[in-house]
Amino acid sequence: MSKWTDQLPEAARDYIGNRRVDEVECIIGDIAGVARGKAMPAAKFGKQTNYFLPNSIFLQTITGEWADNPFDAFTEPDMILEPDWSTATAAPWTADTTLQVIHDAKDQEGNLVPFSPRNVLRRIMDLYAAQGWTPVVAP
C-alpha cells in the first residue's frame, strides 16, 4: 500500500485487502448536511497534497438551487480540503474499489472555513467544553 493508505483506519484497510483502490470520494457536508464533493482516481488522490472545491458549495440549497448571497459572501474562491483520515470508509455499493473520506475545509491561508458545518460544530463543542458541559444526543 502507498503512504496515504497507511493513514486509513483498520476497517478501511481491511476492506481494501490486496485490491487496488480505484477511486476516492472527497466529501464535505454542506449547510443542509448533504454530502458534496468530488471523486477522483485513487492514483491522482495519492499524488496530490491539496484538494480543492469552491466555497459556493455551502450556498447550494437542499433542492440544488442557489441560496441568496448576502453581501457577496461567496465569490467562489477555492477552499483547500484536508482529509480526516479517521473518517475513511468503504463504498461497497460501487462497481470498483472506492473509499469515501470526509474532509475539513480551509481557506487559502490554511485557516478553517468558519461557515463549514464541521467547523461550526467544533466551535460549539469548544463552547460546551468551556462550560464543563457534555452534549447529549438522542439515539
C-alpha positions as CSV (number, residue, x, y, z in Angstrom):
1,M,0.0,0.0,0.0
2,S,1.1,3.6,-0.6
3,K,1.8,6.1,2.1
4,W,-1.7,7.7,2.1
5,T,-3.3,4.3,2.5
6,D,-1.2,3.7,5.6
7,Q,-3.2,6.5,7.3
8,L,-6.5,4.8,6.8
9,P,-8.4,3.2,9.7
10,E,-8.1,-0.5,10.1
11,A,-11.6,-1.2,8.8
12,A,-10.8,0.7,5.5
13,R,-7.5,-1.1,5.1
14,D,-9.3,-4.5,5.7
15,Y,-11.9,-3.6,3.0
16,I,-9.1,-2.8,0.5
17,G,-7.2,-6.0,1.3
18,N,-4.9,-6.8,-1.6
19,R,-7.1,-4.9,-4.1
20,R,-6.1,-1.7,-5.8
21,V,-8.2,1.3,-4.8
22,D,-9.7,2.7,-7.9
23,E,-11.5,5.9,-6.7
24,V,-11.6,8.2,-3.7
25,E,-14.6,10.4,-3.0
26,C,-13.6,13.6,-1.2
27,I,-16.6,14.5,0.8
28,I,-17.6,17.6,2.7
29,G,-21.0,18.2,4.3
30,D,-23.0,21.2,3.1
31,I,-25.2,23.5,5.2
32,A,-28.1,21.1,4.9
33,G,-26.0,18.1,5.7
34,V,-25.8,16.7,2.2
35,A,-22.6,15.0,1.3
36,R,-21.0,17.0,-1.5
37,G,-17.5,16.9,-3.0
38,K,-15.6,15.3,-5.8
39,A,-14.5,11.9,-6.9
40,M,-11.1,11.2,-8.3
41,P,-8.9,8.3,-9.4
42,A,-7.0,7.0,-6.4
43,A,-3.7,7.4,-8.2
44,K,-4.4,11.1,-8.6
45,F,-5.6,11.4,-5.0
46,G,-2.4,9.7,-3.7
47,K,-0.1,12.1,-5.7
48,Q,-1.8,15.3,-4.6
49,T,-1.3,17.1,-1.4
50,N,-4.2,19.6,-1.8
51,Y,-7.7,19.1,-3.0
52,F,-9.9,22.0,-3.9
53,L,-13.6,22.9,-4.0
54,P,-15.2,26.4,-4.4
55,N,-16.7,27.8,-1.2
56,S,-20.0,28.3,-3.1
57,I,-20.7,24.7,-2.3
58,F,-22.1,26.0,1.0
59,L,-24.6,28.2,-0.8
60,Q,-26.4,25.4,-2.6
61,T,-29.8,24.6,-1.2
62,I,-31.3,21.1,-0.4
63,T,-33.0,21.3,-3.8
64,G,-29.8,22.1,-5.7
65,E,-30.7,25.7,-6.3
66,W,-28.6,28.6,-5.1
67,A,-29.5,30.5,-2.0
68,D,-29.4,34.3,-1.7
69,N,-25.8,35.5,-1.5
70,P,-26.0,38.3,1.2
71,F,-23.1,40.8,0.9
72,D,-21.5,38.7,-1.8
73,A,-20.2,36.4,0.9
74,F,-19.4,33.7,-1.7
75,T,-17.2,34.7,-4.5
76,E,-16.2,31.1,-5.3
77,P,-12.5,31.1,-4.2
78,D,-11.3,27.5,-3.8
79,M,-11.2,26.0,-0.4
80,I,-8.5,23.6,0.5
81,L,-9.8,20.2,1.5
82,E,-7.9,18.4,4.2
83,P,-8.6,14.7,4.6
84,D,-9.8,13.5,8.0
85,W,-8.3,10.0,7.7
86,S,-10.3,8.7,10.7
87,T,-13.5,9.0,8.6
88,A,-12.3,7.0,5.6
89,T,-14.7,4.2,4.9
90,A,-15.6,1.7,2.1
91,A,-18.2,2.4,-0.5
92,P,-19.1,-1.3,-1.2
93,W,-22.1,-0.4,-3.4
94,T,-19.8,0.9,-6.1
95,A,-18.6,-1.3,-9.0
96,D,-15.0,-0.7,-8.2
97,T,-12.9,-0.4,-5.0
98,T,-13.9,3.0,-3.7
99,L,-13.2,4.9,-0.5
100,Q,-15.0,7.9,0.9
101,V,-13.1,10.4,3.1
102,I,-14.7,13.3,4.9
103,H,-12.6,16.4,4.5
104,D,-12.2,19.6,6.6
105,A,-12.5,22.9,4.7
106,K,-9.7,25.5,5.0
107,D,-9.1,28.8,3.2
108,Q,-6.1,29.5,1.0
109,E,-4.2,30.7,4.1
110,G,-4.8,27.4,5.9
111,N,-7.5,28.7,8.3
112,L,-10.6,26.7,9.0
113,V,-13.5,28.0,6.9
114,P,-15.8,29.4,9.6
115,F,-19.1,28.5,7.9
116,S,-18.3,24.9,7.1
117,P,-20.7,22.8,9.2
118,R,-17.8,20.7,10.7
119,N,-16.1,23.8,11.8
120,V,-19.3,25.3,13.3
121,L,-19.7,22.1,15.3
122,R,-16.1,22.3,16.5
123,R,-16.8,25.8,17.8
124,I,-20.0,24.6,19.6
125,M,-18.1,21.7,21.1
126,D,-15.4,24.2,22.4
127,L,-18.2,26.3,23.9
128,Y,-19.6,23.3,25.7
129,A,-16.2,22.3,27.0
130,A,-15.5,25.8,28.3
131,Q,-18.7,25.5,30.4
132,G,-17.8,22.0,31.5
133,W,-20.9,20.7,29.7
134,T,-21.2,17.4,27.9
135,P,-23.5,17.4,24.8
136,V,-26.2,14.7,24.8
137,V,-27.6,13.5,21.5
138,A,-30.6,11.3,21.2
139,P,-30.1,7.8,19.8
